[in-house]
Amino acid sequence: MTLHLNRNLSIHSASSLISRHLLTAAVAAAMLLSISAPLSIAQTPTMIVLHAVPQNIKKGDGYKVQPPLTKDDIGDIKLHGKPVPIVSVDPLLKGPHTLQLMILFDSMQSIGGNGQFDSIRKFIDYLPPNVEVGVGWMLQSHVKITQPLTADHKLVDSDTVMHRQSYAEAANPKNSNGNIYACVRDLSSHWPGGNDPNKIRAVLMFSDGLISSNAQPQGGDQDNPDVTGLSNIMQTYGVLPYPFYYQDNPEPTGHPSGGYLEGQEHYTQLAANTGGYALYEGQFSPGSFDSLLDRLYAELQSAVVVTVNSPDKPTKQVSFDATSKRAGYKIFGPDNVTIGNTLKK
């Protein structure tokens, strides 16, 4: 009987000991899972277009186009101040991503003479198959699209699409652009075909950079609020600006006048905030578009699409920063990015 009781007591003690061990193991496993949980959170792929620029270049300054970045050239990429893993680094041109490029003309300019459209056609013909091209006119604070985005570049060559306005048409108040920055802002937030998160969006706009609704010159040490507003919208919707300075000579009657290099300063501000590239040569429009369009092609050729994984959910807008491991160079990109390259509809 004593042996039986002792046997029961031994069995009960062993069972309690096993239970305590199991409980301890379960708690440890739970703690381990809680520690490792962040590693298993779903990641959001986010694309960012980046360039290498000389280390001594100040934000907004012009620079000589550099060879494309490689993954080994990039140190850290930080979104919202936190490092994120790099998934891939691909060329913008001839890469796996589609680039959608909208070419915009100013309804208050008589563009197209002196072989200007021929230069633009030649530029389009050089673009590789991964670039879709569309055309529109900046008119009354909106963009009137004359050619939807297409991978068939020959469709853009037609005279209907590349239609030159007369000086009389450019001077007609009905053809007011209504503020070019409002036009591009509207286009960016209502992108043709919708904002596909798997495609890169960009605008090549031909205008003098002046604001028709406000002819007062802007101080050189102040950011123009219209340009700042457009910069924010373009970053929100992931649209890169390539503003090309063009002004009729002589200007059509009734056009706004600005301060010395005011339009160029607006373009510099816009490009600096967004990771774009301003195209101009001094105070006046170029006699031929070839040189600046060649420069734009070289800029696109030097750009890379860096895909990172972010722990944040899509649509969140965060600050961007990057460090370079390429000696003598830094990395240029937008001030802010939208996680997942998409917004809620």
C-alpha positions as CSV (number, residue, x, y, z in Angstrom):
1,M,0.0,0.0,0.0
2,T,2.8,2.3,0.9
3,L,4.5,1.4,-2.3
4,H,1.3,2.2,-4.2
5,L,1.0,5.6,-2.6
6,N,4.6,6.4,-3.2
7,R,4.2,5.3,-6.8
8,N,1.2,7.7,-7.2
9,L,3.1,10.5,-5.5
10,S,6.1,9.9,-7.9
11,I,3.9,9.9,-10.9
12,H,2.1,13.1,-9.8
13,S,5.4,14.9,-9.1
14,A,6.8,13.9,-12.5
15,S,3.6,15.1,-14.2
16,S,3.9,18.5,-12.5
17,L,7.5,18.8,-13.5
18,I,6.7,18.0,-17.1
19,S,3.9,20.5,-17.1
20,R,6.2,23.2,-15.8
21,H,8.8,22.4,-18.5
22,L,6.1,22.5,-21.2
23,L,4.8,25.9,-19.9
24,T,8.3,27.3,-19.8
25,A,9.0,26.1,-23.3
26,A,5.7,27.6,-24.5
27,V,6.5,31.0,-23.0
28,A,10.0,31.0,-24.5
29,A,8.5,30.1,-27.9
30,A,6.0,32.9,-27.7
31,M,8.7,35.4,-26.7
32,L,10.9,34.2,-29.6
33,L,7.9,34.7,-32.0
34,S,7.2,38.2,-30.7
35,I,10.9,39.1,-31.2
36,S,11.0,37.7,-34.8
37,A,7.6,38.9,-35.8
38,P,8.8,42.1,-37.5
39,L,10.8,40.0,-39.9
40,S,7.7,38.3,-41.1
41,I,5.6,41.4,-41.7
42,A,4.6,41.8,-45.3
43,Q,6.9,44.1,-47.3
44,T,5.7,46.7,-49.9
45,P,7.9,46.9,-53.0
46,T,8.5,50.6,-53.8
47,M,10.3,52.0,-56.9
48,I,12.5,55.1,-56.8
49,V,14.3,56.7,-59.8
50,L,17.8,57.7,-58.8
51,H,21.0,59.3,-60.3
52,A,24.6,59.8,-59.4
53,V,25.7,63.4,-59.1
54,P,29.1,64.9,-58.2
55,Q,29.5,65.3,-54.4
56,N,30.1,69.1,-54.6
57,I,26.9,69.9,-56.6
58,K,24.4,71.8,-54.6
59,K,20.7,70.9,-54.8
60,G,19.2,72.4,-57.9
61,D,22.5,73.1,-59.7
62,G,23.1,71.7,-63.2
63,Y,25.5,68.8,-63.5
64,K,27.2,66.6,-66.0
65,V,25.4,63.3,-66.6
66,Q,27.2,60.5,-64.8
67,P,27.4,56.7,-65.4
68,P,24.4,54.8,-64.0
69,L,24.5,53.7,-60.4
70,T,25.0,50.0,-59.5
71,K,23.9,48.2,-56.4
72,D,27.5,48.3,-55.1
73,D,27.4,52.1,-55.4
74,I,24.5,52.5,-53.0
75,G,25.1,52.6,-49.3
76,D,21.9,52.9,-47.3
77,I,18.4,53.9,-48.6
78,K,16.2,55.3,-45.9
79,L,12.5,55.8,-45.9
80,H,11.1,57.8,-43.1
81,G,14.6,57.8,-41.6
82,K,14.8,53.9,-41.4
83,P,17.0,51.7,-43.7
84,V,15.2,49.5,-46.1
85,P,16.5,46.5,-48.1
86,I,17.3,47.0,-51.8
87,V,15.6,44.4,-54.0
88,S,16.9,45.4,-57.4
89,V,18.7,48.1,-59.4
90,D,17.6,48.3,-63.1
91,P,18.2,50.8,-65.9
92,L,15.3,53.2,-66.6
93,L,15.7,52.9,-70.3
94,K,15.8,49.4,-71.8
95,G,15.0,48.0,-68.4
96,P,12.1,45.7,-67.2
97,H,10.0,48.7,-66.1
98,T,7.7,50.7,-68.3
99,L,8.3,54.4,-68.5
100,Q,5.3,56.5,-69.4
101,L,6.3,59.9,-70.8
102,M,3.8,62.6,-71.5
103,I,5.0,65.4,-73.8
104,L,3.2,68.7,-73.1
105,F,3.1,71.8,-75.2
106,D,2.1,75.3,-74.0
107,S,-1.1,76.6,-75.6
108,M,0.3,80.1,-75.3
109,Q,3.4,79.3,-77.4
110,S,3.7,78.9,-81.2
111,I,6.0,75.9,-80.9
112,G,7.0,73.7,-83.9
113,G,8.9,76.0,-86.3
114,N,12.5,75.8,-87.2
115,G,12.6,72.0,-87.1
116,Q,11.5,71.9,-83.5
117,F,9.0,69.1,-84.1
118,D,11.5,67.3,-86.2
119,S,13.9,67.3,-83.2
120,I,11.2,66.0,-80.9
121,R,10.3,63.3,-83.4
122,K,13.9,62.2,-83.6
123,F,14.1,62.1,-79.8
124,I,11.0,59.9,-79.6
125,D,12.4,57.6,-82.3
126,Y,15.5,57.0,-80.2
127,L,13.4,55.9,-77.2
128,P,13.4,52.1,-76.5
129,P,10.3,49.9,-76.6
130,N,9.9,50.1,-72.8
131,V,8.8,53.8,-73.1
132,E,5.2,54.7,-73.7
133,V,4.7,58.2,-75.2
134,G,1.7,60.5,-75.1
135,V,1.1,64.1,-76.2
136,G,-1.0,66.9,-74.8
137,W,-1.5,70.7,-74.7
138,M,-1.5,72.7,-71.4
139,L,-4.8,74.6,-71.8
140,Q,-6.9,76.5,-69.2
141,S,-5.4,74.7,-66.2
142,H,-5.8,71.3,-67.7
143,V,-4.1,69.1,-70.3
144,K,-5.9,68.4,-73.5
145,I,-4.5,65.1,-74.7
146,T,-4.1,64.7,-78.4
147,Q,-2.3,61.3,-78.3
148,P,-2.9,58.9,-75.5
149,L,0.1,57.0,-74.1
150,T,1.3,54.3,-76.6
151,A,4.3,52.1,-77.1
152,D,3.8,52.7,-80.9
153,H,6.1,55.7,-81.3
154,K,5.1,56.2,-84.9
155,L,1.6,57.2,-83.8
156,V,3.1,60.3,-82.2
157,D,4.7,61.5,-85.4
158,S,1.5,62.5,-87.1
159,D,0.7,66.2,-88.0
160,T,-2.5,66.0,-86.1
161,V,-0.5,65.3,-82.9
162,M,2.4,67.6,-83.7
163,H,0.3,70.5,-84.8
164,R,2.0,73.9,-84.7
165,Q,-0.1,76.9,-83.5
166,S,0.1,80.2,-85.3
167,Y,1.1,83.3,-83.3
168,A,-2.6,84.5,-83.6
169,E,-3.7,81.2,-82.0
170,A,-1.1,81.4,-79.2
171,A,-2.2,85.0,-78.4
172,N,-5.9,84.2,-78.4
173,P,-7.2,84.5,-74.8
174,K,-9.2,81.3,-75.3
175,N,-5.9,79.5,-75.6
176,S,-4.6,80.7,-72.2
177,N,-2.8,77.9,-70.4
178,G,-4.4,79.1,-67.1
179,N,-1.1,78.4,-65.2
180,I,1.1,75.7,-66.5
181,Y,1.8,74.4,-63.0
182,A,-1.9,73.9,-62.4
183,C,-2.1,72.0,-65.8
184,V,0.6,69.5,-64.7
185,R,-0.8,69.2,-61.2
186,D,-4.1,68.2,-62.7
187,L,-2.4,65.7,-65.1
188,S,-0.4,64.2,-62.3
189,S,-3.5,63.6,-60.1
190,H,-5.5,62.3,-63.1
191,W,-2.9,60.3,-65.0
192,P,-4.1,58.9,-68.4
193,G,-5.0,55.3,-67.9
194,G,-4.7,55.5,-64.1
195,N,-1.7,55.3,-61.8
196,D,-0.2,51.9,-62.4
197,P,2.2,51.2,-59.5
198,N,4.3,49.0,-61.8
199,K,5.1,51.9,-64.2
200,I,7.3,55.0,-64.0
201,R,5.6,58.3,-64.9
202,A,7.3,61.4,-66.3
203,V,6.4,64.7,-68.0
204,L,8.5,66.6,-70.6
205,M,6.9,70.0,-70.7
206,F,7.8,72.8,-73.2
207,S,7.0,76.3,-71.8
208,D,8.6,79.5,-70.5
209,G,7.9,78.5,-66.8
210,L,6.0,81.8,-66.2
211,I,2.6,81.9,-64.5
212,S,0.0,83.6,-66.6
213,S,-2.3,84.3,-63.7
214,N,0.4,86.1,-61.7
215,A,2.8,88.3,-63.7
216,Q,4.6,89.6,-60.6
217,P,8.2,88.5,-60.6
218,Q,9.1,86.2,-57.7
219,G,12.1,87.0,-55.5
220,G,15.1,84.9,-56.3
221,D,15.5,83.8,-52.7
222,Q,11.9,82.6,-52.4
223,D,10.2,79.4,-53.6
224,N,7.2,80.0,-55.8
225,P,4.1,78.5,-54.1
226,D,2.7,77.2,-57.4
227,V,5.9,75.4,-58.0
228,T,6.0,74.1,-54.5
229,G,2.4,72.8,-54.8
230,L,3.2,71.0,-58.0
231,S,6.4,69.5,-56.5
232,N,4.3,68.0,-53.7
233,I,1.7,66.6,-56.0
234,M,4.2,65.1,-58.4
235,Q,6.0,63.3,-55.5
236,T,2.7,62.1,-54.1
237,Y,1.7,60.6,-57.5
238,G,5.3,59.5,-58.4
239,V,5.7,61.7,-61.5
240,L,9.1,63.0,-62.6
241,P,9.3,66.4,-64.3
242,Y,11.6,67.3,-67.2
243,P,10.8,71.0,-67.8
244,F,12.2,72.3,-71.1
245,Y,12.5,76.1,-71.3
246,Y,10.9,77.5,-74.4
247,Q,9.7,81.0,-75.2
248,D,8.5,82.4,-78.5
249,N,10.7,85.2,-80.0
250,P,8.9,87.6,-80.3
251,E,6.4,86.6,-77.7
252,P,2.7,86.7,-78.7
253,T,0.8,89.7,-77.4
254,G,-0.7,89.5,-73.9
255,H,1.8,87.0,-72.5
256,P,3.1,87.3,-68.9
257,S,6.5,88.8,-68.4
258,G,8.8,87.7,-65.6
259,G,12.0,88.7,-63.9
260,Y,15.4,87.8,-65.2
261,L,15.6,84.0,-65.5
262,E,12.4,83.6,-63.5
263,G,11.1,80.7,-65.5
264,Q,14.4,78.9,-65.4
265,E,14.5,79.4,-61.6
266,H,11.0,77.8,-61.3
267,Y,12.2,74.9,-63.3
268,T,15.3,74.5,-61.2
269,Q,13.2,74.5,-58.0
270,L,10.8,71.9,-59.5
271,A,13.5,69.5,-60.5
272,A,15.4,69.9,-57.2
273,N,12.4,68.9,-55.1
274,T,11.3,65.9,-57.2
275,G,14.4,64.3,-58.6
276,G,13.7,65.6,-62.1
277,Y,15.9,67.5,-64.5
278,A,15.6,71.1,-65.8
279,L,16.5,71.7,-69.4
280,Y,17.6,75.2,-70.4
281,E,20.7,77.1,-71.6
282,G,21.0,80.6,-70.1
283,Q,18.4,83.3,-70.6
284,F,17.0,82.4,-74.0
285,S,15.4,79.5,-75.8
286,P,17.8,77.4,-77.8
287,G,17.8,77.9,-81.6
288,S,17.6,74.1,-82.0
289,F,16.1,71.5,-79.6
290,D,18.6,68.9,-80.5
291,S,21.3,69.7,-77.8
292,L,18.9,69.8,-74.9
293,L,17.0,66.7,-76.0
294,D,20.3,64.9,-76.4
295,R,21.0,65.9,-72.8
296,L,17.7,64.6,-71.7
297,Y,18.2,61.3,-73.4
298,A,21.6,61.0,-71.6
299,E,19.9,61.8,-68.3
300,L,17.3,59.1,-68.8
301,Q,20.0,56.7,-69.8
302,S,22.0,57.4,-66.6
303,A,18.9,56.9,-64.4
304,V,18.2,53.7,-62.5
305,V,15.0,52.3,-61.0
306,V,15.8,51.1,-57.5
307,T,13.2,48.8,-55.9
308,V,13.2,48.6,-52.1
309,N,11.0,46.7,-49.7
310,S,9.3,48.9,-47.1
311,P,7.6,47.6,-44.0
312,D,5.0,50.4,-44.3
313,K,1.6,49.9,-46.0
314,P,1.0,51.2,-49.5
315,T,-0.1,54.9,-50.0
316,K,1.9,56.2,-47.0
317,Q,4.1,59.2,-48.0
318,V,7.5,59.2,-46.4
319,S,10.8,61.1,-46.7
320,F,13.7,59.6,-48.8
321,D,17.4,59.7,-48.2
322,A,20.3,57.7,-49.6
323,T,24.1,57.4,-49.2
324,S,26.6,56.7,-51.9
325,K,29.6,54.4,-51.8
326,R,30.9,55.7,-55.1
327,A,33.8,58.0,-54.3
328,G,33.2,61.7,-55.1
329,Y,29.5,61.2,-55.8
330,K,26.2,61.4,-54.0
331,I,22.7,60.1,-54.9
332,F,20.0,62.3,-56.2
333,G,16.3,61.5,-56.0
334,P,13.0,62.9,-54.8
335,D,12.5,64.5,-51.3
336,N,9.6,62.1,-50.6
337,V,8.1,58.9,-52.0
338,T,4.7,57.2,-51.8
339,I,5.0,53.6,-50.5
340,G,4.0,51.1,-53.2
341,N,3.9,53.9,-55.8
342,T,0.1,54.1,-55.5
343,L,-2.6,56.0,-53.7
344,K,-6.1,55.0,-52.6
345,K,-8.7,55.8,-55.2
